[in-house]
Amino acid sequence: MPIVKKKIKSKRKNLKETEVKNLDDKKTNQPKDNLTEKIKDAAEGLIYISESDAEIMLFDGGQAKAVTKEEILSRTKKPADSAVEQRKFTEFFARLTEIQDWFGDEEKETAQKYARLKELLERNLRDLKVFKIGKIELDVYIVGLDAENKLLGIKTKAVET
């Protein structure tokens, strides 16, 4: 174990809970309550399966007035006349979080990880929506507004023929 970790562990023994949290924050140089980091961490390793497989990643669209087709097109620098399909948030996660009888341990863990991501988004974002932009090869954005009206969520790609 590196010396730094030993020092941190020995310091923890004599600290109050809030002081331990501050020590953790200093160690990572980022606050533990940073929503963008929480979303990024929750999405890490998740793959969206359509007719192709694509990584699920953090989407940070910056300040926004509302969660609308126009806003998402502007934030993603897509043409205003792009094909956009809007879906319900719960619809997107339905097949990803449902555990099937035939699932092995890995599939169950993936479904649980999707459920944790869904819950994180629901707890921290309002007006959650899904936007599929394009035809056949789609950019998919699952977004909402945080407490400071920042457009946040996740993004992925899908192929639908």
C-alpha positions as CSV (number, residue, x, y, z in Angstrom):
1,M,0.0,0.0,0.0
2,P,1.5,3.4,-0.9
3,I,2.5,5.7,1.9
4,V,-0.1,8.3,1.0
5,K,-3.0,5.8,1.5
6,K,-1.5,4.7,4.8
7,K,-1.4,8.3,6.0
8,I,-5.0,8.9,4.9
9,K,-6.2,5.8,6.6
10,S,-4.4,6.6,9.9
11,K,-5.8,10.2,9.8
12,R,-9.3,8.8,9.3
13,K,-9.3,7.1,12.6
14,N,-9.2,10.4,14.5
15,L,-11.6,12.4,12.2
16,K,-15.3,13.1,12.3
17,E,-17.5,11.9,9.4
18,T,-17.6,15.3,7.8
19,E,-13.8,15.6,8.0
20,V,-13.4,12.3,6.3
21,K,-15.6,13.4,3.5
22,N,-13.5,16.6,3.1
23,L,-10.4,14.5,3.1
24,D,-11.9,12.3,0.3
25,D,-12.8,15.5,-1.7
26,K,-9.2,16.8,-1.4
27,K,-7.9,13.4,-2.5
28,T,-9.8,13.4,-5.8
29,N,-9.7,17.2,-6.2
30,Q,-13.4,17.2,-7.0
31,P,-16.4,17.4,-4.7
32,K,-18.2,14.1,-4.1
33,D,-21.6,15.7,-4.9
34,N,-20.6,16.7,-8.4
35,L,-23.6,15.5,-10.4
36,T,-21.7,15.3,-13.7
37,E,-19.1,13.0,-12.1
38,K,-21.9,10.8,-10.6
39,I,-23.5,10.4,-14.0
40,K,-20.2,9.7,-15.6
41,D,-19.4,7.1,-13.0
42,A,-22.8,5.5,-13.2
43,A,-22.7,5.2,-17.0
44,E,-19.1,3.8,-17.0
45,G,-18.9,0.5,-18.7
46,L,-22.6,0.5,-19.9
47,I,-23.2,-0.4,-23.6
48,Y,-26.5,0.4,-25.4
49,I,-27.4,-2.5,-27.6
50,S,-29.4,-1.9,-30.8
51,E,-28.4,-3.2,-34.2
52,S,-25.0,-2.0,-33.1
53,D,-23.4,-1.6,-29.7
54,A,-22.5,1.9,-28.4
55,E,-21.0,3.2,-25.2
56,I,-23.2,5.2,-22.8
57,M,-21.6,8.5,-21.9
58,L,-22.2,11.7,-20.0
59,F,-23.9,14.5,-21.9
60,D,-23.4,18.1,-20.5
61,G,-25.3,20.6,-22.7
62,G,-24.7,23.6,-20.5
63,Q,-27.3,26.2,-19.4
64,A,-30.7,25.8,-20.9
65,K,-34.2,27.3,-20.6
66,A,-36.1,24.0,-21.2
67,V,-35.8,20.4,-22.4
68,T,-37.0,20.8,-26.0
69,K,-36.3,19.5,-29.5
70,E,-34.9,23.0,-30.4
71,E,-32.7,23.1,-27.3
72,I,-31.2,19.7,-27.9
73,L,-30.5,20.4,-31.5
74,S,-28.8,23.6,-30.6
75,R,-26.7,22.1,-27.8
76,T,-25.6,19.2,-30.1
77,K,-24.9,21.5,-33.0
78,K,-27.3,19.6,-35.3
79,P,-29.2,21.3,-38.1
80,A,-32.6,22.7,-37.0
81,D,-34.4,20.5,-39.6
82,S,-32.8,17.2,-38.3
83,A,-35.2,14.3,-37.9
84,V,-36.0,14.1,-34.2
85,E,-38.1,11.5,-32.4
86,Q,-39.0,12.2,-28.8
87,R,-39.6,9.3,-26.4
88,K,-40.6,8.8,-22.8
89,F,-37.7,8.5,-20.3
90,T,-39.3,5.4,-18.7
91,E,-39.7,3.8,-22.1
92,F,-35.9,4.0,-22.8
93,F,-35.0,2.3,-19.6
94,A,-37.7,-0.4,-19.5
95,R,-35.9,-3.1,-21.4
96,L,-32.6,-2.2,-19.9
97,T,-33.6,-2.6,-16.3
98,E,-35.9,-5.6,-16.6
99,I,-34.3,-8.8,-15.3
100,Q,-35.2,-11.8,-17.4
101,D,-35.4,-15.5,-16.2
102,W,-32.6,-16.5,-18.5
103,F,-30.1,-13.8,-17.2
104,G,-26.8,-14.9,-15.8
105,D,-24.9,-13.0,-13.1
106,E,-23.4,-10.6,-15.6
107,E,-26.7,-9.7,-17.3
108,K,-28.3,-9.2,-13.9
109,E,-25.5,-6.9,-12.8
110,T,-25.8,-4.9,-16.0
111,A,-29.6,-4.5,-15.5
112,Q,-29.0,-3.3,-11.9
113,K,-26.4,-0.8,-13.1
114,Y,-28.9,0.6,-15.6
115,A,-31.5,0.8,-12.7
116,R,-29.0,2.8,-10.6
117,L,-28.3,5.1,-13.5
118,K,-32.0,5.6,-14.1
119,E,-32.6,6.3,-10.4
120,L,-29.7,8.8,-10.3
121,L,-31.1,10.7,-13.3
122,E,-34.7,10.7,-11.8
123,R,-33.5,12.0,-8.4
124,N,-31.4,14.8,-9.8
125,L,-33.0,16.0,-13.1
126,R,-36.4,17.2,-14.0
127,D,-38.4,17.1,-17.2
128,L,-36.5,14.0,-18.4
129,K,-36.8,13.2,-22.1
130,V,-35.3,11.0,-24.7
131,F,-34.4,12.4,-28.1
132,K,-33.4,10.2,-31.1
133,I,-31.8,12.4,-33.7
134,G,-31.2,11.2,-37.3
135,K,-32.5,8.3,-39.4
136,I,-31.2,4.7,-39.2
137,E,-27.9,5.8,-37.5
138,L,-29.2,7.7,-34.5
139,D,-27.7,9.9,-31.8
140,V,-29.7,9.3,-28.6
141,Y,-29.8,11.8,-25.8
142,I,-31.5,11.1,-22.4
143,V,-31.6,14.5,-20.7
144,G,-33.2,16.8,-18.1
145,L,-32.5,19.9,-16.2
146,D,-30.6,20.0,-12.9
147,A,-31.2,22.5,-10.1
148,E,-29.2,25.2,-11.8
149,N,-31.0,24.7,-15.2
150,K,-28.1,22.8,-16.7
151,L,-29.0,20.4,-19.5
152,L,-27.5,17.1,-18.3
153,G,-27.9,13.4,-18.9
154,I,-26.4,10.6,-21.1
155,K,-25.9,10.0,-24.7
156,T,-25.3,7.0,-26.9
157,K,-25.8,5.9,-30.5
158,A,-28.2,3.4,-32.0
159,V,-28.8,1.8,-35.4
160,E,-32.5,1.1,-36.2
161,T,-33.5,-0.2,-39.6
